[in-house]
Amino acid sequence: MDSVVSTRWLLARMYEPELVIVDCRFLLSDPEAGRSAYLKDHIPGAVYLHLEEQLSAPVGTHGGRHPLPDSGELAAVLGQAGISRGSVVVAYDDQGGAFASRLWWLLRYLGHDKVYAMDEGYSKWKSENFPVSDSQPIRIPTSYEPEVHPEMVAGMEEVRKYSLKGGSASPLLIDSREPRRYAGLEEPIDAKAGHIPGAVNRFWKEVLDEQGRWKDANALKRHFADVDPGREVIVYCGSGVTACPNVLALHRAGFDKVRLYAGSWSDWISWEENPIATGEE
């Protein structure tokens, strides 16, 4: 089954017992905005998971602005939300799928296949006059048994090795940030501007169409037509969050050798010796 489901697909199944809906709304500029929006109204039955409190580890010297959470601690969070390995999980946000994709990736990292991102987001759900609620769901806690897939992650030293080596024999590095940030023309968030040497730029929002819907598999294959499907790909962004829509899109397009540099640019620049490139590759 596809990794993206429509609002109507969810509407038809929202009361099925094995389904867990997760609200992932979040604003980097206002970390409490997503939770406040959830408390105001949300899809009935949805639980809220906070990017920085539950879907990331505490920030340290290295690891980036949104380090990967400890798998055991994340499993406890999921179990408390009533999510088990048998659950069908649908994540949504209102930010183009950036934060829903983070949960999609994290669950797949824990070995969970039945996880999906809802297309178009919460505003679309409301515009269709589908039901909303301000009630807090009562979830029966369960036990989540993770089966971690470390091969889905690329570490900094590995990325540095491939960056310095270069060539088609090395994995392709994809930078998911806006073109101006990739080129080093501006950097509104992190301490240094530029990109990892050798990386190409594929802005994550380009996997969406003009209406903000996910492009279908054929359109995504065209979008990534210049990427060798047999070559390994490592995707990064500023902090490992907006890289996830690109990972999901590559997955939908049929690429099966895709990893996430979880610490991303904010981790890369935390190591003084790491080189920085600017301009186009």
C-alpha positions in Angstrom: 0.0 0.0 0.0 1.1 3.6 -0.6 2.6 5.6 2.2 0.2 8.5 1.7 -3.6 8.3 2.2 -6.3 10.8 1.4 -8.6 12.6 3.8 -11.5 10.5 2.4 -9.6 7.3 3.0 -9.2 8.3 6.6 -12.7 9.5 7.0 -14.0 6.0 5.9 -11.8 4.2 8.5 -11.4 6.6 11.4 -13.4 4.5 13.9 -11.7 1.2 13.1 -10.2 -0.3 16.3 -6.7 -0.8 15.1 -6.4 2.7 13.7 -4.5 5.4 15.7 -4.5 8.9 14.3 -1.6 11.2 15.3 -1.7 15.0 15.1 1.9 16.2 14.4 1.2 19.9 13.8 4.2 22.0 14.8 5.8 25.4 14.0 9.6 25.8 14.4 9.0 29.5 15.1 6.5 28.7 17.9 7.0 25.3 19.5 3.7 25.5 21.4 1.6 26.4 18.4 0.9 22.9 17.3 -0.3 21.7 20.7 -2.4 24.8 21.1 -4.0 24.2 17.7 -4.6 20.5 18.7 -6.3 21.5 21.9 -8.6 23.9 20.0 -9.7 21.2 17.6 -8.4 18.1 15.8 -9.6 15.0 14.0 -11.7 13.0 16.4 -9.7 10.4 18.3 -6.4 11.8 17.3 -3.5 11.9 19.9 -0.9 14.7 19.8 2.8 14.0 19.6 5.2 17.0 20.0 8.2 17.2 17.8 10.6 18.5 20.4 9.3 16.8 23.5 8.5 13.3 22.2 9.8 12.9 18.6 13.3 14.2 19.3 16.0 13.7 22.0 17.3 16.6 24.0 19.7 18.9 22.2 23.4 18.3 22.9 26.7 19.4 21.6 26.3 17.2 18.6 23.4 15.5 17.0 21.7 18.5 15.6 18.6 20.6 16.6 16.3 17.6 16.6 18.3 14.5 17.5 16.8 11.1 17.0 15.0 10.0 20.2 16.2 7.0 22.1 14.3 4.0 20.6 13.2 2.7 24.0 11.9 6.1 25.1 10.1 6.5 21.8 8.6 3.1 22.2 7.3 4.1 25.6 5.7 7.2 24.2 4.0 5.2 21.5 2.8 2.6 23.9 1.4 5.4 26.2 -0.5 6.7 23.1 -2.1 3.3 22.6 0.1 2.4 19.6 1.2 -1.2 19.3 3.1 -3.1 16.5 -0.4 -4.1 15.2 -1.7 -0.6 15.0 -2.4 1.2 11.7 -1.0 4.7 12.2 -2.0 7.8 10.2 -0.1 11.0 10.9 -1.1 14.5 9.8 0.0 18.0 10.2 -0.7 21.4 8.6 2.7 22.1 7.3 2.8 20.2 4.0 3.6 16.8 5.6 6.9 17.8 7.1 6.2 16.7 10.6 3.8 13.8 9.7 6.7 12.5 7.6 9.0 12.6 10.7 6.6 10.3 12.5 6.3 8.1 9.4 10.1 7.7 9.2 10.5 7.1 13.0 7.9 4.4 13.0 9.5 2.7 10.0 12.9 3.0 11.8 11.3 1.0 14.6 10.1 -1.6 12.2 6.5 -0.5 11.8 5.2 -0.9 8.3 1.6 0.2 8.7 2.1 3.9 9.0 0.9 6.6 6.6 0.9 10.3 6.1 -2.5 12.0 5.4 -2.4 14.0 2.2 -3.0 17.8 2.3 -3.2 18.2 6.0 -5.7 19.4 8.7 -6.9 22.5 6.9 -8.0 20.4 4.0 -9.8 18.1 6.4 -11.7 21.0 7.9 -12.4 22.6 4.5 -14.3 19.5 3.5 -16.5 19.8 6.6 -15.3 16.5 8.0 -15.8 16.0 11.7 -13.5 17.7 14.3 -13.4 17.6 18.0 -11.8 19.3 21.0 -12.2 16.2 23.2 -9.1 14.5 24.6 -9.3 10.8 23.5 -8.9 8.1 26.1 -6.2 5.7 24.9 -5.5 2.4 26.6 -1.8 2.2 27.1 -0.1 -0.8 25.5 3.4 -2.1 25.0 5.3 -1.2 21.9 8.1 -3.6 21.0 10.5 -1.9 18.6 12.6 -3.7 16.0 15.2 -1.0 15.2 16.7 -0.7 11.7 20.0 1.1 12.2 20.7 0.7 8.5 18.2 3.5 7.8 20.5 6.0 9.4 23.8 7.6 8.2 26.1 9.0 10.8 28.3 12.1 10.5 31.6 10.3 10.0 30.1 8.2 7.2 28.7 11.3 5.5 32.1 13.1 5.8 33.8 10.1 4.2 31.5 10.0 1.3 31.5 13.8 1.0 35.3 13.9 0.7 35.5 10.9 -1.5 32.8 11.9 -4.0 32.2 10.1 -7.3 29.3 7.9 -8.4 30.6 5.0 -6.3 29.6 7.0 -3.2 26.1 7.6 -2.1 24.4 10.6 -3.5 23.9 13.3 -0.8 20.6 15.2 -1.1 20.1 18.5 0.7 16.4 19.1 1.3 16.5 22.8 2.3 15.5 25.9 0.4 17.9 26.7 -2.5 19.1 29.9 -0.9 20.0 28.1 2.3 21.7 25.3 0.3 23.7 27.9 -1.7 24.8 29.7 1.5 23.1 32.9 0.5 21.1 33.0 3.7 20.8 31.0 6.9 17.9 32.1 9.2 18.3 29.2 11.7 21.7 27.6 12.0 25.1 29.2 12.9 26.8 28.6 9.5 25.5 28.9 5.9 26.2 26.6 3.0 25.9 22.8 2.4 27.8 19.6 2.7 30.4 19.4 -0.1 29.1 17.1 -2.9 25.4 17.4 -2.0 22.8 18.3 -4.6 19.7 20.3 -3.7 16.2 18.9 -3.9 13.9 21.3 -1.9 11.5 19.1 0.0 8.4 21.1 -1.0 9.0 20.2 -4.6 7.5 16.7 -3.9 4.1 18.5 -3.5 2.0 19.8 -6.4 0.7 23.4 -6.8 -2.3 22.5 -4.6 -0.1 21.2 -1.8 -0.9 17.5 -2.5 1.8 14.9 -2.6 2.8 14.1 -6.2 1.9 10.6 -7.2 4.5 7.9 -7.8 4.9 8.6 -11.5 5.4 12.3 -11.0 7.9 11.6 -8.2 9.8 9.3 -10.6 10.1 12.2 -13.0 11.1 14.5 -10.2 14.0 12.2 -9.3 14.7 11.1 -12.9 18.4 12.2 -12.7 19.0 10.0 -9.6 20.3 6.6 -10.4 17.8 4.1 -8.9 20.6 1.7 -8.1 22.7 4.2 -6.2 22.4 4.7 -2.5 21.0 8.0 -1.4 21.6 9.9 1.9 19.1 12.7 2.6 19.6 15.6 5.0 18.1 19.0 5.8 18.6 21.4 8.6 17.8 19.1 11.5 16.6 15.8 10.1 12.9 16.8 10.0 12.2 18.2 6.5 14.5 15.6 5.0 11.8 13.1 5.9 9.3 14.2 3.1 12.1 13.6 0.6 12.7 10.2 2.1 9.0 9.4 1.9 8.9 10.7 -1.7 11.9 8.6 -2.8 10.2 5.6 -1.2 7.0 6.2 -3.2 9.1 6.6 -6.3 10.6 3.2 -5.9 14.0 4.0 -4.4 15.0 1.4 -1.8 18.5 2.5 -0.9 17.6 5.7 1.0 19.0 6.7 4.4 18.6 9.7 6.6 21.4 11.8 8.0 19.5 12.4 11.2 21.6 15.1 12.6 21.7 16.9 9.2 23.3 20.4 8.7 22.9 21.5 12.3 25.0 18.4 13.3 27.5 18.8 10.5 28.4 22.3 11.4 28.8 21.4 15.1 32.1 19.8 14.1 34.6 22.6 13.4 36.7 20.5 11.1 33.9 19.7 8.7 34.2 21.5 5.3 31.4 23.8 4.0 30.5 24.4 0.4 28.5 27.3 -1.1 26.9 28.0 -4.4 25.8 25.2 -6.8 27.3 21.8 -7.2 
